[in-house]
């Protein structure tokens, strides 16, 4: 894509560009690990950072592959698919708007992309692919190792003990989504197996997971900087839990 594509494709006003970019996340099937380098590339090519962040959150949460997988996992409960879509899109847009209003330039490190003005598109594609693979791969391995260690050390019986408490069960499944770091295309099958938890708690698991997990924490900190991650990740987690509770009460 040319450098100026997103400047022409998105509304000039950031407040309007954020929801448009968030909705565009439905068009790109992919997991949360891929969304970070893609969002970084969009920023480097001229997209408003707040809009790119909305796209980063929505792409792994509301794309067709994830929604179809959710429909299959929760067969006979289409309201869970609708609730996941609505809550996830609300979080993505709200996070983008909040960053647009309160975010500072010095908090965000926009990645530099390889520039090969004299080479062909194929060479530019290969260079960008090598850059993302080497940079993202190492961070992904670190995050996955931490997630695997916690999955082994945390007893499954702990989660069952708190399932009866409505508010606590939402918080526990939200934190469990962060720790387990399951791909957004498979997390619905884990959520549906948590039969002791309420539908709202399961929704929190589905909304938080694609937006905040250990792999994403490592990827976002390594890509956009620790100052960004220290502010954006807690904000996203709080928005995801709040949206899950509200949407869950209305739709589930």
TIBA-134025 format. One line per 8 residues: number of its first residue (from 1); their letters; for each residue x, y, z of N, C-alpha, C. Coordinates in steps of 0.02 Angstrom, whole numbers, plus 32768, in hexadecimal, padded with zeros to 4 digits. Layout:
# TIBA-134025
NUM = a = X/Y/Z/X/Y/Z/X/Y/Z; ...;
# end
This chain:
# TIBA-134025
1 = xxxxxxxx = 802A/7FC4/8000/8000/8000/8000/802C/803E/8000; 8019/8070/7FDA/803E/80AF/7FDB/803A/80CF/8020; 806B/80FA/802F/806E/811A/8071/802E/8142/807F; 8010/815E/804B/7FD8/818C/8056/7F94/8169/8053; 7F93/8126/804C/7F53/8104/8042/7F23/8110/807C; 7F3B/8105/80BA/7F0F/810A/80F3/7EFA/8152/8101; 7F24/8181/80ED/7F0F/81C7/80F6/7ED3/81D7/80C9; 7ED1/81B8/808F/7E98/81C3/8062/7E5D/8197/8074;
9 = xxxxxxxx = 7E69/815B/808D/7E33/812B/8099/7E0C/813B/80D8; 7E2D/8157/810B/7E0B/8165/814B/7DF5/81AD/814F; 7DC1/81BB/8175/7DAD/8201/8180/7DE7/8229/819E; 7DE9/8269/818D/7E20/8292/81A6/7E1C/829D/81F1; 7DDF/82A3/820A/7DD7/82AD/8252/7DE5/826B/8277; 7E11/826F/82A8/7E23/8232/82CD/7DE8/8212/82EF; 7DB9/823A/8308/7D7F/821F/832B/7D55/81F3/82FD; 7D54/8202/82BC/7D30/81D9/828C/7D5B/81A1/8271;
17 = xxxxxxxx = 7D9C/81AB/826D/7DC9/8177/8253/7DCC/813B/8281; 7DC5/8146/82C2/7DCA/810F/82F3/7D93/80DB/82E8; 7D52/80ED/82E6/7D20/80B8/82DC/7D24/8098/8297; 7D38/80BE/8264/7D3F/80A1/8221/7D77/806C/8221; 7DAF/807C/8240/7DE6/804C/8245/7DD3/8011/8270; 7DAD/801D/82A6/7D97/7FE6/82CF/7D6A/7FB6/82A9; 7D3C/7FD2/8283/7D10/7FA8/825A/7D36/7F83/8224; 7D6C/7FA1/820B/7D95/7F81/81D7/7DB7/7F43/81F1;
25 = xxxxxxxx = 7DBE/7F3D/8234/7DDC/7F00/8250/7DB5/7EC2/823F; 7D75/7EC8/8230/7D4D/7E8E/821D/7D61/7E72/81DA; 7D87/7E97/81B2/7D97/7E82/816E/7DD8/7E5B/816A; 7E00/7E58/81A1/7E41/7E38/819E/7E45/7DFE/81CF; 7E38/7DC1/81B8/7E3F/7D87/81E5/7E87/7D7F/81FC; 7E90/7D78/823D/7ED3/7D6F/8258/7ED0/7D6C/82A3; 7F06/7D55/82C2/7F08/7D50/830B/7F26/7D8F/8328; 7F24/7D93/836B/7F3C/7DD0/838C/7F87/7DDA/8383;
33 = xxxxxxxx = 7FAD/7DA4/837A/7FF5/7DAC/8371/8006/7DD1/8331; 7FDF/7DC5/82FD/7FEC/7DE7/82BD/7FD5/7E2F/82BD; 7FA4/7E3F/82E9/7F88/7E82/82E8/7FBA/7EB7/82FD; 7FEA/7EA6/8328/801A/7ED7/8341/8049/7EF0/8309; 806C/7EC4/82E5/8095/7EDD/82AE/806D/7EFE/8277; 8030/7EE6/826B/8006/7F06/8238/7FF5/7F4D/824D; 7FE1/7F56/828C/7FD0/7F99/82A4/800E/7FC6/82A2; 8048/7FAC/82B5/8085/7FD3/82B1/8094/7FE9/826A;
41 = xxxxxxxx = 8089/7FBC/8239/8093/7FCE/81F4/8062/8003/81DC; 8024/8000/81F4/7FF2/8032/81E1/8006/8077/81FC; 801E/8079/823B/8035/80B9/8256/806E/80D5/822D; 809E/80A9/821B/80D7/80C0/81F4/80C4/80D8/81AF; 808A/80C3/8197/8074/80D6/8154/8040/810F/8156; 8039/812F/818F/8011/816B/8191/7FCF/8167/81B4; 7FBA/812C/81CD/7F7A/8129/81F0/7F80/814A/8235; 7F4C/816E/8248/7F4A/818C/828A/7F54/8156/82BF;
49 = xxxxxxxx = 7F83/8160/82EF/7F90/812B/8320/7F52/8113/8344; 7F24/813F/8357/7EE8/8129/837A/7EBE/80FB/834F; 7EBA/810A/830D/7E95/80DE/82E0/7EB8/809B/82D8; 7EFA/809C/82D3/7F1F/805D/82CD/7F17/8032/830C; 7F13/8052/8346/7F09/802C/8384/7EC3/800E/8386; 7E91/8032/836D/7E4E/8016/8369/7E4D/7FD9/833B; 7E71/7FDE/8303/7E77/7FA5/82D5/7E9B/7F6B/82F7; 7ED0/7F7A/831D/7EF7/7F47/8340/7ECA/7F1E/836E;
57 = xxxxxxxx = 7E9D/7F3F/8392/7E72/7F1C/83C2/7E38/7EF7/83A0; 7E1D/7F14/836B/7DE1/7EF6/834C/7DF2/7EBD/831D; 7E2A/7EC0/82FA/7E39/7E8E/82C7/7E38/7E47/82E1; 7E59/7E37/8319/7E57/7DF1/8330/7E18/7DDE/8355; 7DEB/7E0F/8361/7DB0/7E02/838B/7D70/7DFC/8364; 7D6A/7E1F/832B/7D2A/7E20/8307/7D2F/7E0A/82BF; 7D67/7DEC/82AC/7D6D/7DD6/8267/7D42/7D98/825A; 7D32/7D89/821C/7D03/7D52/820E/7D19/7D0E/8228;
65 = xxxxxxxx = 7D5A/7CFF/8228/7D71/7CBE/823F/7D61/7CB5/8289; 7D6E/7CE9/82B1/7D61/7CE6/82F9/7D16/7CE0/8307; 7CEE/7D06/82E2/7CA6/7D05/82EE/7C87/7CC2/82DB; 7C9F/7CA4/82A3/7C87/7C62/828F/7C9C/7C2E/82C3; 7CD9/7C32/82DB/7CF0/7C02/830E/7CC7/7C09/834E; 7CB5/7C47/8360/7C8C/7C51/839B/7C46/7C33/8391; 7C2B/7C3B/8354/7BE9/7C1F/8345/7BEA/7BD3/8349; 7C20/7BB5/8332/7C25/7B6C/8335/7C2D/7B55/837D;
73 = xxxxxxxx = 7C56/7B78/83A4/7C62/7B64/83E9/7C23/7B6C/8413; 7BFE/7BA3/8409/7BC1/7BB0/842E/7B84/7BA2/8402; 7B82/7B67/83E8/7B4B/7B53/83BB/7B09/7B58/83DF; 7AD9/7B78/83BF/7A98/7B82/83DE/7A93/7BC0/8408; 7ACA/7BE7/840D/7ACB/7C24/8434/7AE8/7C5D/840A; 7AC4/7C73/83D7/7ADD/7CA9/83AC/7AE7/7CEA/83D1; 7AC5/7CF2/840A/7ACD/7D30/8430/7B14/7D39/8449; 7B3A/7D02/8453/7B7F/7D09/8468/7BAA/7D26/8430;
81 = xxxxxxxx = 7B9C/7D14/83F2/7BC0/7D30/83B9/7BB3/7D7B/83B4; 7B74/7D8D/83BA/7B61/7DD4/83B6/7B81/7DFB/83F0; 7B7E/7DDE/842B/7B9B/7E00/8466/7BE6/7E0A/845F; 7C08/7DD7/8445/7C50/7DDD/843B/7C61/7E13/8409; 7C3C/7E15/83D2/7C49/7E47/839F/7C3D/7E8D/83BA; 7C04/7E97/83DB/7BF2/7EDA/83F4/7C23/7EF1/8429; 7C31/7EC6/845B/7C5D/7EDA/8492/7CA4/7EE7/8478; 7CBD/7EBE/844B/7D01/7EC6/8432/7D08/7F06/8409;
89 = xxxxxxxx = 7CD6/7F14/83DF/7CD9/7F51/83B7/7CD4/7F8F/83E4; 7CAA/7F8C/8417/7CA5/7FC4/8446/7CE8/7FD2/8468; 7D0A/7F9D/847D/7D4A/7FA6/849E/7D7D/7FC5/846E; 7D80/7FAC/8430/7DB0/7FC4/8400/7DA6/800E/83F2; 7D68/8022/83E7/7D59/8068/83D7/7D65/8094/8414; 7D4F/807D/844F/7D59/80A5/848C/7DA3/80AF/849B; 7DCB/807A/8493/7E13/8080/849F/7E33/80B0/846D; 7E1E/80AD/842E/7E38/80DC/83FD/7E27/8123/840D;
97 = xxxxxxxx = 7DE9/812F/8421/7DD4/8173/8433/7DF9/818C/8471; 7E01/8162/84A3/7E25/8177/84DF/7E6E/8187/84CF; 7E8E/815F/84A5/7ED3/816E/8492/7ED7/81AE/8469; 7EA6/81B9/843F/7EA4/81F6/8417/7E9E/8233/8444; 7E78/822D/847B/7E6D/8265/84A7/7EA5/826F/84D9; 7EBE/8239/84F6/7EEE/823F/852D/7F34/8227/851D; 7F3D/8202/84E6/7F7F/81E7/84D5/7FAF/821E/84C1; 7FEE/8213/84CF/8023/8242/84BE/8054/8223/848D;
105 = xxxxxxxx = 806F/824D/8462/809D/8235/842E/80D9/8212/844C; 80F3/822D/8483/8130/8210/84A0/8124/81CD/84C1; 80E6/81BA/84CC/80D7/8179/84EA/80DA/8140/84B7; 80D5/8150/8478/80CE/811E/8444/810A/811F/8415; 812B/80E6/840D/8162/80E0/83DE/8149/80BF/839F; 8143/80E7/836A/812B/80CC/832B/8163/80A6/8309; 8158/8067/82F7/818E/803F/82D9/81A4/805C/8296; 81E3/8053/8288/81FE/8067/8247/81FA/802C/8218;
113 = xxxxxxxx = 81E3/8039/81DD/81DC/8005/81AC/8217/8007/817B; 822C/7FCE/815E/8261/7FCF/812C/824A/7FF3/80EE; 8274/8020/80D5/8263/8047/809A/8294/8035/8062; 8279/8019/802D/82A2/8004/7FF4/8288/8026/7FB5; 829A/8065/7FAE/827D/808D/7F78/8290/8073/7F33; 82CC/8055/7F2D/82E4/8041/7EEB/82D2/7FF9/7ED9; 82B5/7FD5/7F07/82A7/7F8E/7EFB/825F/7F83/7EE6; 8251/7F46/7ED2/820E/7F35/7EBC/81E1/7F29/7EF7;
121 = xxxxxxxx = 81A0/7F23/7EEA/8171/7F15/7F20/8180/7ED2/7F40; 8196/7EA2/7F18/81A6/7E61/7F34/81DF/7E65/7F66; 8213/7E8C/7F55/824B/7E95/7F83/8235/7EBA/7FC2; 820A/7EEC/7FBA/81F2/7F11/7FF4/81C8/7EE4/8020; 819F/7EB9/8002/8177/7E8A/8028/81A3/7E5B/8050; 81D7/7E40/8030/8204/7E11/8052/8228/7E33/808B; 823D/7E71/8082/8260/7E95/80B7/8232/7EA2/80F3; 81F4/7EB7/80E4/81C4/7EC3/811B/81B4/7E82/8140;
129 = xxxxxxxx = 81AF/7E4B/811B/81A0/7E0A/813A/81D9/7DF5/8168; 8218/7DFC/8151/8251/7DEA/817B/8253/7E16/81BA; 8245/7E56/81B1/8245/7E84/81EB/8213/7E6F/8220; 81D5/7E61/820B/81A0/7E4F/823A/81AD/7E0B/8259; 81C6/7DDC/8232/81D1/7D98/824B/8207/7D98/8281; 823E/7DBA/8274/8276/7DBA/82A4/8264/7DE3/82E3; 8242/7E1B/82D9/8233/7E46/8312/81FB/7E29/833C; 81C5/7E13/831C/818B/7DFA/8340/8197/7DB4/835C;
137 = xxxxxxxx = 81BB/7D8A/8336/81C4/7D45/834B/81E5/7D3E/838F; 821A/7D65/839C/823B/7D61/83DC/820F/7D75/8415; 81EA/7DAC/840C/81BC/7DC3/8441/8185/7D91/844C; 816D/7D72/8417/8137/7D41/841D/814E/7D04/8444; 818B/7CEE/8439/81A6/7CB5/845E/81AA/7CC3/84A8; 81BF/7D00/84BA/81C4/7D13/8500/817F/7D12/8521; 814E/7D32/8500/810A/7D33/851C/80EC/7CEE/8521; 80F7/7CC4/84EF/80DB/7C80/84F0/80FB/7C56/8527;
145 = xxxxxxxx = 813C/7C60/8534/815D/7C3B/856A/8141/7C4D/85AE; 8134/7C8E/85B9/8116/7CA3/85F8/80D0/7C86/8600; 80A8/7C89/85C9/8064/7C6E/85CC/8064/7C23/85DB; 8091/7BFE/85BB/8095/7BB6/85C6/80A8/7BA6/860E; 80D7/7BCC/862A/80EC/7BC0/866F/80B2/7BCB/86A0; 808B/7C00/8695/8053/7C0D/86C1/801B/7BDA/86B9; 8011/7BC2/867B/7FDE/7B8F/8670/7FED/7B4F/8697; 802D/7B40/86A0/8041/7B03/86C3/803C/7B0C/870F;
153 = xxxxxxxx = 804B/7B48/8727/804F/7B53/876F/800D/7B65/8790; 7FDD/7B7F/876A/7F9C/7B93/8788/7F6D/7B57/8789; 7F57/7B40/87C4/7F2A/7B06/87C8/7EE6/7B16/87AA; 7ECA/7AEA/8780/7E88/7AF5/8763/7E50/7AFB/8798; 7E5A/7ADC/87D2/7E26/7ADD/8806/7E1B/7B23/8822; 7E4C/7B4F/881B/7E44/7B93/8834/7E0C/7BB8/8810; 7E06/7BAD/87CF/7DD2/7BD0/87A9/7D8D/7BB6/87BB; 7D87/7B75/87C7/7D46/7B59/87D8/7D2C/7B73/881B;
161 = xxxxxxxx = 7D59/7B84/8848/7D45/7B9A/888B/7D23/7BDE/888B; 7D2F/7C07/8858/7D13/7C4B/8857/7CDB/7C52/8825; 7CC8/7C1D/8803/7C96/7C22/87CE/7C52/7C37/87E8; 7C45/7C29/8827/7C03/7C39/8843/7BF9/7C83/8852; 7C2F/7CA9/8857/7C2B/7CF0/8866/7C29/7D18/8825; 7BF1/7D38/8813/7BE9/7D57/87D1/7C21/7D89/87C0; 7C2C/7DBB/87EB/7C5F/7DED/87DB/7CA5/7DD0/87DD; 7CB2/7DA5/880C/7CF4/7D86/8811/7D01/7D58/87D5;
169 = xxxxxxxx = 7CCD/7D36/87BE/7CD6/7D08/8785/7CE9/7D2E/8746; 7CCB/7D6A/873D/7CDE/7D93/8703/7D27/7DA7/8707; 7D3D/7DBE/8742/7D82/7DD2/874A/7DB2/7D98/8741; 7D9F/7D5D/875B/7DCB/7D23/8755/7DD3/7D0D/870D; 7D9C/7D0A/86E7/7DA1/7CF5/86A1/7DC5/7D29/8678; 7DBD/7D69/8689/7DE2/7D9D/8666/7E2D/7D94/8670; 7E41/7D88/86AF/7E88/7D7D/86BD/7EA0/7D3B/869F; 7E74/7D09/869F/7E86/7CC8/8681/7E94/7CD0/8637;
177 = xxxxxxxx = 7E6E/7CFB/8615/7E7A/7D07/85CE/7EBF/7D26/85C3; 7ED3/7D53/85F0/7F15/7D72/85EB/7F4B/7D3D/85F3; 7F43/7D12/8624/7F76/7CE0/8635/7F7B/7CA9/8600; 7F41/7C8F/85EA/7F42/7C57/85BC/7F5A/7C6A/8576; 7F4C/7CA8/8561/7F66/7CC2/8521/7F53/7C94/84E7; 7F13/7C83/84E3/7EFB/7C57/84AD/7EEC/7C80/846F; 7EFB/7C64/8435/7EED/7C85/83F6/7EA2/7C94/83F1; 7E91/7CCE/83D6/7E4B/7CE4/83D3/7E21/7CB6/83A7;
185 = xxxxxxxx = 7E41/7C90/837B/7E1B/7C63/8350/7E09/7C21/8372; 7E23/7C17/83AF/7E16/7BD9/83D3/7DFB/7BE3/8419; 7DFB/7C22/8431/7DE8/7C2D/8477/7DA0/7C1E/8486; 7D74/7C22/8454/7D2D/7C14/8460/7D21/7BCB/8475; 7D4A/7B9E/845C/7D42/7B57/846E/7D58/7B4B/84B5; 7D87/7B73/84CE/7D9A/7B6E/8514/7D63/7B8D/8540; 7D49/7BC7/852A/7D16/7BE9/8551/7CD7/7BBE/8559; 7CC3/7B9D/8525/7C85/7B75/8529/7C8D/7B39/8557;
193 = xxxxxxxx = 7CCC/7B25/8564/7CD7/7AEC/8591/7CD6/7B00/85DA; 7CD7/7B41/85E7/7CD5/7B59/862C/7C8C/7B5D/8644; 7C6D/7B24/864A/7C25/7B20/8655/7C10/7B3C/8699; 7C3E/7B3E/86C9/7C2C/7B56/870C/7C26/7BA2/870F; 7C3C/7BC5/86DD/7C3B/7C0E/86DC/7BFE/7C29/86B7; 7BEC/7C67/86C7/7BB2/7C87/86A7/7BC4/7C9C/8660; 7B90/7CAB/8639/7B9A/7CC1/85F4/7BC0/7D03/85F2; 7BB3/7D30/8621/7BD7/7D70/8622/7C21/7D66/8630;
201 = xxxxxxxx = 7C31/7D38/865E/7C77/7D2A/866C/7C9A/7D0C/862F; 7C77/7CE0/860B/7C94/7CC5/85CE/7C9F/7CFB/859A; 7C70/7D2A/8597/7C77/7D62/8568/7CB5/7D8B/8579; 7CC1/7D97/85B9/7CFD/7DBB/85CD/7D3C/7D96/85B7; 7D3B/7D55/85BC/7D74/7D2B/85A6/7D80/7D35/855B; 7D4A/7D39/8534/7D4F/7D3F/84EB/7D63/7D86/84D6; 7D4F/7DB8/84FB/7D5E/7DFD/84E8/7DA4/7E11/84FE; 7DB8/7DFC/853A/7DFA/7E0F/8553/7E31/7DEB/852E;
209 = xxxxxxxx = 7E2A/7DAB/8521/7E5F/7D82/8505/7E80/7D9E/84C6; 7E59/7DB0/8492/7E79/7DCA/8455/7E97/7E0F/845C; 7E8B/7E31/8494/7EA3/7E76/849D/7EDA/7E7D/84D0; 7ED9/7E52/8503/7F0C/7E55/8538/7F1E/7E0E/854C; 7F5B/7DF9/853B/7F76/7DBB/8556/7FC1/7DC1/855A; 7FE2/7D8F/8574/802A/7D94/8580/8051/7D9D/8540; 803C/7D7C/850A/805F/7D84/84CB/8058/7DCC/84B2; 801B/7DE7/84B7/8010/7E2B/84A0/8035/7E5E/84CA;
217 = xxxxxxxx = 8039/7E52/850B/805F/7E80/8536/80A7/7E84/851F; 80C6/7E4A/8512/810B/7E4A/84FA/8111/7E6A/84B5; 80E2/7E5B/8489/80E4/7E77/8445/80DB/7EC2/8445; 80A9/7EDA/846A/809C/7F22/846B/80D4/7F49/848C; 80F0/7F2E/84C2/8127/7F51/84E3/8164/7F53/84B6; 8172/7F1C/8493/81AC/7F1A/8467/81A3/7F42/8428; 8165/7F49/8410/8159/7F6C/83D1/814E/7FB6/83DC; 8124/7FC8/840C/8111/800E/8416/8132/802F/8452;
225 = xxxxxxxx = 8156/8008/847B/8179/8025/84B4/8156/8015/84F5; 817D/8014/852B/8162/8003/856D/8134/803A/8588; 8142/8078/8577/8118/80AF/858F/80D2/80A9/8571; 80CE/8094/8533/808D/8088/8514/8069/804E/8535; 808C/8015/853C/806C/7FD9/8557/8054/7FE4/859E; 807A/800A/85C6/8066/8016/860C/8025/803C/8612; 8012/8061/85DE/7FD4/8088/85E0/7F9D/8067/85B8; 7FAD/804D/857D/7F7A/8034/8550/7F5D/7FF1/8568;
233 = xxxxxxxx = 7F87/7FC5/8582/7F70/7F83/8596/7F3F/7F85/85D1; 7F4F/7FA8/8608/7F1D/7FAC/863E/7EDC/7FCD/8628; 7EE0/8001/85FD/7EA4/8022/85E5/7E7A/7FF1/85BC; 7E9A/7FCB/8591/7E75/7F9B/8567/7E55/7F65/8592; 7E79/7F4D/85C4/7E5E/7F19/85F0/7E20/7F32/8615; 7E23/7F6E/8630/7DEA/7F8A/8654/7DAE/7F94/8626; 7DBA/7FAD/85EA/7D84/7FB6/85BA/7D65/7F73/85A6; 7D8F/7F41/859D/7D75/7EFF/8588/7D49/7EE0/85BD;
241 = xxxxxxxx = 7D5E/7EE5/85FC/7D35/7EC9/8632/7CF3/7EEF/8638; 7CF7/7F32/8636/7CBA/7F5B/863D/7C8A/7F4D/8603; 7CA3/7F4B/85C6/7C77/7F3D/858C/7C58/7EF8/8590; 7C7E/7EC8/85A9/7C63/7E83/85AF/7C2A/7E81/85E0; 7C32/7EA4/8618/7BFD/7EA4/864B/7BBE/7EC6/8630; 7BC6/7F00/8610/7B8C/7F25/85F7/7B69/7EFF/85BF; 7B90/7EEA/858E/7B72/7EC6/8555/7B56/7E83/856B; 7B78/7E62/859A/7B5F/7E22/85B3/7B1C/7E28/85D5;
249 = xxxx = 7B12/7E5E/85FB/7AD2/7E68/861C/7A9A/7E77/85EB; 7AAB/7E98/85B4/7A78/7EAC/8584/7A67/7E73/8553; 7A99/7E4E/853C/7A8E/7E1D/8506/7A8E/7DD5/851D; 7AAB/7DC6/8558/7AB0/7D7F/856C/7A81/7D6D/85A6;
# end
